[in-house]
Amino acid sequence: MSVPVAGLPRRLALSALAGAGRFCALGSGGTRWRGVPAGHRRGLADLQPKRVPRQGFKDSDSWLPKYRSERKSYITNPNLATTLVRILKEEAKSPDQLFLECNPGPGILTQALLESKAKSLQKKMNGKLEVVYCDFFKMDPRNFGIVKPPIMISETLFRHLGIEAVPWSKDTPLRVVGIFPSKNEKKILWKLLYDLYSSTSIFSYGRVELNMFITEKEYEKLVANPQNPHLYQALSVLWQVACNIKLLHVEPWSSFGVYRHSGGQEKVKNKNPLVQTDKQVEENMCLIQLTPLENLFTENLTSVNYDIFFHMLKQCFMKRNFRLMDHLQLLSPVNATAILKEMGKHGDMKITDLYPQDFKQLFETIEYFKESCRWLFDDCMEEMIV
């Protein structure tokens, strides 16, 4: 049986596992254990399998950070890997769902996934794993010319895996498992939001579910509301409107391995070494499940006008001390009085006292009154031009 192997190009490796409760491993670099047969490597331009030389895990540094200043975290605790497999099985809505594992690193979680489905894998895929070189977190860049590895187009990847698009009303077609890179967490979260609301990239295939480890600090921002005003922001509203956010597990940093460019593993004492601050504070990693809501899109909030919704939220949180009436009056030619009456809200309330679903209602009410064709138009055009 093969697994993602060391010796792959850095960034992302993908391995497809078939069978009941199928697993696909996607990760930053590949992994191998001594004595395990080699898998197959696939490049973007050449999707024909290529044999990878037999090699032990410690004999290759391909899964290590590319740059000296870069550090990456991986699951290195076997007990944690076993716990995650159990959680994923419990959360599975169907035995035939496909899993993609991101950022396997030394492959501890990959091994646990393989062991949990070894018989199905051997029966359906002749005991071999195929590896595709790509970077999941760089999938479908919004501004790109010639696409070169590790960047990949989701259509190419999903076609290779045999994943077909399903209607938004259907169940989750794919479950992604991994760790958000701490250095670029917010940037990745925004990119995924744009893909989600526009129904593009991986979300053009349906309501893809994300099961990701995220820093506790970012998780608290995602679930913040008016009761946590110092954490509440546009990002909070957009994720809560779009997805059901479920906390699956909390794990201390000591369960993760952080590797440097030199190959050395840093000792972690429940602190996040990837976050550069003057004073390190204890922090956990949170495994969260982000499941896109079936009722996200409505007649008045669509994958066409979502960008106006984004812009409205950004403007509201830039002037977070303004009253609701103040914001509505700025949105000329909106009839503020009619909007407030329809929503059943008082104009004197602070804009940040609105909960995520209130913001969605606000936007949809404006759309319902058919007065949004011009509101914020100039600002939106200015942002697009800039």
C-alpha positions as CSV (number, residue, x, y, z in Angstrom):
1,M,0.0,0.0,0.0
2,S,1.3,3.4,-0.8
3,V,1.1,6.7,1.0
4,P,2.0,10.3,0.1
5,V,5.8,10.2,-0.1
6,A,8.8,12.3,0.8
7,G,10.6,13.5,-2.2
8,L,7.6,15.3,-3.7
9,P,8.0,19.0,-4.6
10,R,7.2,21.2,-1.6
11,R,3.7,22.6,-1.0
12,L,0.8,20.3,-1.6
13,A,0.5,16.6,-2.3
14,L,-2.8,14.9,-2.9
15,S,-3.5,11.2,-2.5
16,A,-6.9,9.7,-3.4
17,L,-8.3,6.8,-1.3
18,A,-11.4,5.1,-2.5
19,G,-14.1,3.0,-0.8
20,A,-16.7,3.5,1.9
21,G,-15.8,6.7,3.7
22,R,-13.2,7.5,1.1
23,F,-10.1,9.6,2.0
24,C,-7.9,11.9,-0.1
25,A,-4.8,13.3,1.5
26,L,-3.8,16.8,0.5
27,G,-0.8,18.4,2.2
28,S,2.2,20.6,2.3
29,G,4.9,18.3,1.0
30,G,4.6,14.5,1.1
31,T,5.4,11.9,3.7
32,R,6.8,8.3,3.9
33,W,7.6,5.8,6.4
34,R,10.5,3.4,6.1
35,G,9.6,0.1,4.4
36,V,6.4,1.5,2.8
37,P,6.2,1.1,-1.0
38,A,6.3,4.3,-3.1
39,G,3.3,6.0,-4.4
40,H,2.7,8.0,-7.6
41,R,3.4,11.7,-8.2
42,R,1.3,13.8,-10.5
43,G,2.2,17.2,-11.9
44,L,-0.2,19.8,-13.2
45,A,0.8,19.5,-16.9
46,D,1.4,15.7,-16.8
47,L,-1.3,13.7,-15.0
48,Q,0.2,10.4,-15.9
49,P,1.5,8.6,-12.8
50,K,5.3,8.8,-12.2
51,R,7.1,6.5,-9.8
52,V,8.7,8.2,-6.9
53,P,12.0,6.7,-5.6
54,R,11.8,4.6,-2.5
55,Q,12.8,6.8,0.4
56,G,12.5,7.0,4.1
57,F,10.8,9.9,5.9
58,K,14.0,11.1,7.5
59,D,15.9,10.9,4.2
60,S,13.9,13.8,2.6
61,D,13.2,17.4,3.6
62,S,10.6,18.0,0.9
63,W,7.8,18.5,3.4
64,L,9.8,21.1,5.3
65,P,9.3,24.8,5.0
66,K,10.9,26.2,1.8
67,Y,12.3,29.4,3.3
68,R,14.5,29.8,6.4
69,S,12.1,32.3,8.0
70,E,9.1,30.0,7.4
71,R,7.8,27.6,10.0
72,K,5.0,25.1,9.6
73,S,2.9,23.2,12.0
74,Y,1.8,19.6,11.6
75,I,0.0,16.9,13.6
76,T,2.7,14.8,15.2
77,N,0.8,13.3,18.1
78,P,-0.5,9.8,17.1
79,N,-3.2,10.0,19.9
80,L,-4.5,13.3,18.3
81,A,-4.6,11.6,14.9
82,T,-6.6,8.7,16.3
83,T,-9.0,11.2,18.0
84,L,-9.5,13.1,14.7
85,V,-10.3,9.9,12.8
86,R,-12.9,9.1,15.4
87,I,-14.4,12.6,15.2
88,L,-14.5,12.5,11.4
89,K,-16.3,9.1,11.4
90,E,-18.8,10.4,14.0
91,E,-19.5,13.5,11.9
92,A,-19.8,11.7,8.6
93,K,-23.3,12.0,7.1
94,S,-22.7,9.3,4.6
95,P,-20.3,6.3,4.4
96,D,-19.5,7.3,0.8
97,Q,-18.4,10.8,1.4
98,L,-15.0,11.9,0.1
99,F,-12.3,13.4,2.4
100,L,-9.4,15.6,1.4
101,E,-6.6,15.9,3.9
102,C,-4.5,19.1,3.6
103,N,-1.0,19.7,4.9
104,P,-0.1,16.1,6.0
105,G,3.5,17.0,6.8
106,P,5.2,13.9,8.4
107,G,1.9,12.0,7.8
108,I,0.8,11.0,11.2
109,L,-2.9,11.8,10.5
110,T,-2.5,10.3,7.0
111,Q,-1.3,7.0,8.5
112,A,-4.3,6.9,10.9
113,L,-6.7,7.5,8.0
114,L,-5.0,4.8,5.9
115,E,-5.2,2.3,8.8
116,S,-8.8,3.1,9.3
117,K,-9.7,2.3,5.7
118,A,-6.9,0.0,4.6
119,K,-9.2,-2.8,3.4
120,S,-11.4,-0.5,1.3
121,L,-8.3,1.1,-0.2
122,Q,-6.7,-2.1,-1.2
123,K,-9.9,-3.4,-2.7
124,K,-10.8,-0.3,-4.7
125,M,-7.4,1.0,-5.8
126,N,-5.2,-2.0,-5.8
127,G,-3.5,-0.8,-2.7
128,K,-1.9,2.3,-4.3
129,L,-2.2,6.0,-3.7
130,E,-1.8,8.6,-6.4
131,V,-0.2,11.9,-5.5
132,V,-1.0,15.2,-7.2
133,Y,1.4,18.1,-6.6
134,C,-0.6,21.3,-5.8
135,D,-1.4,23.7,-3.0
136,F,-4.9,23.6,-1.8
137,F,-4.7,27.0,-0.2
138,K,-3.6,28.5,-3.5
139,M,-6.4,26.8,-5.5
140,D,-8.0,29.0,-8.2
141,P,-6.2,32.3,-7.6
142,R,-8.4,35.3,-8.5
143,N,-5.6,37.0,-10.5
144,F,-3.5,34.7,-12.5
145,G,-1.9,34.2,-15.9
146,I,-0.2,31.0,-16.6
147,V,-1.0,28.5,-13.9
148,K,2.1,26.5,-12.7
149,P,2.5,24.1,-9.8
150,P,1.9,24.3,-6.9
151,I,-1.1,26.4,-8.0
152,M,-3.9,24.4,-9.6
153,I,-7.3,24.9,-11.0
154,S,-10.0,23.0,-9.0
155,E,-11.7,21.9,-12.2
156,T,-8.5,20.0,-13.2
157,L,-8.1,18.5,-9.8
158,F,-11.7,17.5,-9.3
159,R,-12.1,16.0,-12.8
160,H,-9.1,13.8,-12.0
161,L,-10.6,12.7,-8.8
162,G,-13.9,12.0,-10.4
163,I,-15.8,14.5,-8.3
164,E,-18.9,15.9,-10.0
165,A,-20.8,19.1,-9.2
166,V,-24.1,18.7,-7.2
167,P,-26.9,21.2,-6.7
168,W,-26.5,23.5,-3.7
169,S,-29.6,21.9,-2.1
170,K,-27.9,18.5,-2.0
171,D,-25.7,17.1,0.7
172,T,-22.0,17.8,1.2
173,P,-20.1,16.4,-1.8
174,L,-16.7,16.7,-0.2
175,R,-15.1,17.1,3.2
176,V,-11.7,18.9,3.6
177,V,-9.5,18.2,6.6
178,G,-6.4,20.0,7.6
179,I,-4.7,23.0,9.3
180,F,-5.0,26.6,8.2
181,P,-1.5,28.1,7.9
182,S,-1.2,30.4,10.9
183,K,0.8,33.0,9.0
184,N,-2.0,33.5,6.4
185,E,-5.1,32.5,8.3
186,K,-7.1,35.7,7.7
187,K,-6.1,36.0,4.0
188,I,-7.2,32.4,3.4
189,L,-10.5,32.9,5.3
190,W,-11.3,35.9,3.1
191,K,-10.4,34.1,-0.1
192,L,-12.6,31.2,0.9
193,L,-15.5,33.6,1.6
194,Y,-15.3,35.1,-1.8
195,D,-15.2,31.6,-3.4
196,L,-18.2,30.5,-1.2
197,Y,-20.4,33.5,-1.8
198,S,-19.7,33.5,-5.6
199,S,-20.1,29.7,-5.8
200,T,-16.8,29.4,-7.5
201,S,-13.6,27.3,-7.1
202,I,-14.3,24.3,-4.8
203,F,-17.8,25.6,-4.0
204,S,-18.9,25.4,-7.6
205,Y,-19.2,21.7,-6.9
206,G,-21.6,22.2,-4.0
207,R,-21.6,22.8,-0.3
208,V,-18.0,21.6,0.4
209,E,-17.5,21.1,4.1
210,L,-14.3,22.3,5.8
211,N,-12.9,20.6,8.9
212,M,-9.9,22.7,9.8
213,F,-7.6,23.5,12.7
214,I,-7.5,27.2,13.3
215,T,-5.9,29.3,16.0
216,E,-8.1,30.0,19.0
217,K,-7.8,33.7,18.4
218,E,-9.2,33.5,14.8
219,Y,-11.9,31.0,15.9
220,E,-13.1,33.5,18.5
221,K,-13.4,36.2,15.8
222,L,-15.4,33.8,13.5
223,V,-18.0,33.2,16.2
224,A,-18.1,36.7,17.7
225,N,-21.3,38.7,17.9
226,P,-22.5,41.9,19.6
227,Q,-21.8,40.3,22.9
228,N,-18.1,40.3,22.0
229,P,-17.8,43.8,20.4
230,H,-14.0,43.9,20.5
231,L,-13.9,40.7,18.3
232,Y,-17.0,41.3,16.2
233,Q,-16.2,42.2,12.6
234,A,-17.3,41.8,9.0
235,L,-15.5,38.4,8.8
236,S,-17.6,37.2,11.7
237,V,-20.9,38.2,10.0
238,L,-20.0,36.7,6.6
239,W,-19.0,33.3,8.0
240,Q,-21.9,33.0,10.4
241,V,-24.4,34.0,7.6
242,A,-22.8,31.5,5.2
243,C,-22.1,28.5,7.4
244,N,-23.0,26.4,10.4
245,I,-19.8,26.7,12.5
246,K,-19.3,23.8,14.9
247,L,-16.4,23.4,17.3
248,L,-15.3,19.7,17.2
249,H,-12.2,19.6,19.3
250,V,-9.7,21.8,21.1
251,E,-6.1,20.8,21.3
252,P,-3.0,22.5,23.0
253,W,-0.1,23.6,20.8
254,S,2.1,21.0,22.5
255,S,0.3,18.3,20.4
256,F,1.6,19.9,17.1
257,G,5.1,19.8,15.7
258,V,6.6,23.0,14.3
259,Y,9.4,22.5,11.8
260,R,12.0,25.0,10.6
261,H,13.7,25.1,7.2
262,S,16.8,23.4,8.7
263,G,14.6,20.3,9.5
264,G,14.7,20.8,13.2
265,Q,11.5,20.5,15.2
266,E,10.9,23.3,17.7
267,K,9.9,22.5,21.2
268,V,6.3,23.8,21.8
269,K,5.0,24.5,25.3
270,N,1.4,25.2,24.5
271,K,2.4,28.4,22.7
272,N,2.0,29.3,19.1
273,P,5.5,29.9,17.7
274,L,4.0,30.8,14.3
275,V,2.5,34.0,15.7
276,Q,5.2,36.6,16.1
277,T,4.4,38.7,19.1
278,D,6.5,40.5,21.8
279,K,4.9,38.4,24.5
280,Q,3.9,34.8,23.7
281,V,0.6,33.7,25.2
282,E,-0.8,30.3,25.7
283,E,-3.0,29.3,22.8
284,N,-4.9,26.3,21.7
285,M,-5.8,25.1,18.2
286,C,-9.5,24.6,17.5
287,L,-10.8,22.0,15.1
288,I,-13.9,23.6,13.5
289,Q,-16.4,22.4,11.0
290,L,-17.6,24.9,8.5
291,T,-20.7,23.6,6.6
292,P,-22.2,26.0,4.0
293,L,-25.9,26.6,4.7
294,E,-28.5,25.3,2.2
295,N,-30.5,28.5,2.6
296,L,-27.5,30.9,2.2
297,F,-28.7,32.1,-1.1
298,T,-32.1,33.8,-1.5
299,E,-34.0,35.8,-4.0
300,N,-32.3,38.9,-2.7
301,L,-28.8,37.6,-1.8
302,T,-27.2,35.7,-4.7
303,S,-23.9,34.8,-6.1
304,V,-24.2,37.8,-8.4
305,N,-24.8,40.6,-5.9
306,Y,-22.9,39.2,-2.9
307,D,-20.1,41.7,-3.5
308,I,-22.4,44.6,-2.6
309,F,-23.2,42.7,0.7
310,F,-19.5,42.4,1.4
311,H,-19.0,46.1,0.7
312,M,-22.0,47.1,2.9
313,L,-20.5,45.1,5.9
314,K,-17.1,46.6,5.5
315,Q,-18.6,50.1,5.5
316,C,-20.7,49.4,8.6
317,F,-17.7,48.1,10.6
318,M,-15.5,50.9,9.5
319,K,-18.0,53.2,11.2
320,R,-18.9,50.8,14.0
321,N,-20.0,53.6,16.4
322,F,-22.6,55.0,14.0
323,R,-26.3,54.4,14.6
324,L,-28.3,52.2,12.2
325,M,-30.2,55.2,11.0
326,D,-26.9,57.0,10.3
327,H,-25.8,54.2,8.0
328,L,-29.1,54.0,6.2
329,Q,-29.1,57.7,5.5
330,L,-25.6,57.3,4.0
331,L,-27.0,54.7,1.6
332,S,-28.8,57.2,-0.6
333,P,-31.4,56.8,-2.1
334,V,-32.5,54.2,0.5
335,N,-35.8,55.0,2.3
336,A,-34.4,54.6,5.8
337,T,-37.8,54.8,7.6
338,A,-39.4,52.2,5.4
339,I,-36.4,49.8,5.9
340,L,-36.5,50.2,9.7
341,K,-40.2,49.5,9.7
342,E,-39.9,46.4,7.6
343,M,-37.1,45.1,9.8
344,G,-38.7,46.0,13.1
345,K,-35.6,47.7,14.2
346,H,-35.0,51.1,16.0
347,G,-32.8,53.6,14.2
348,D,-31.0,54.6,17.4
349,M,-29.3,51.2,17.9
350,K,-25.6,51.0,17.1
351,I,-24.8,49.2,13.9
352,T,-22.6,46.7,15.7
353,D,-25.6,45.7,17.8
354,L,-27.0,43.9,14.8
355,Y,-26.4,40.1,14.8
356,P,-25.2,38.4,11.6
357,Q,-28.7,37.4,10.5
358,D,-29.8,41.0,11.1
359,F,-27.2,42.2,8.6
360,K,-28.4,39.7,6.1
361,Q,-32.0,40.8,6.7
362,L,-30.9,44.4,6.3
363,F,-29.3,43.7,2.9
364,E,-32.2,41.6,1.7
365,T,-34.8,44.3,2.8
366,I,-32.9,46.9,0.8
367,E,-32.9,44.6,-2.2
368,Y,-36.6,43.8,-1.7
369,F,-37.4,47.5,-2.0
370,K,-35.6,47.5,-5.3
371,E,-33.6,50.5,-4.3
372,S,-30.2,48.8,-4.3
373,C,-29.5,49.3,-8.0
374,R,-27.7,52.6,-7.3
375,W,-26.8,52.5,-3.6
376,L,-23.0,52.1,-3.1
377,F,-22.6,51.8,-6.8
378,D,-20.0,54.5,-7.1
379,D,-18.0,53.1,-4.1
380,C,-18.1,49.6,-5.5
381,M,-16.9,50.7,-8.9
382,E,-14.2,52.7,-7.3
383,E,-13.0,49.7,-5.3
384,M,-13.0,47.5,-8.5
385,I,-11.0,50.1,-10.4
386,V,-8.5,50.5,-7.6
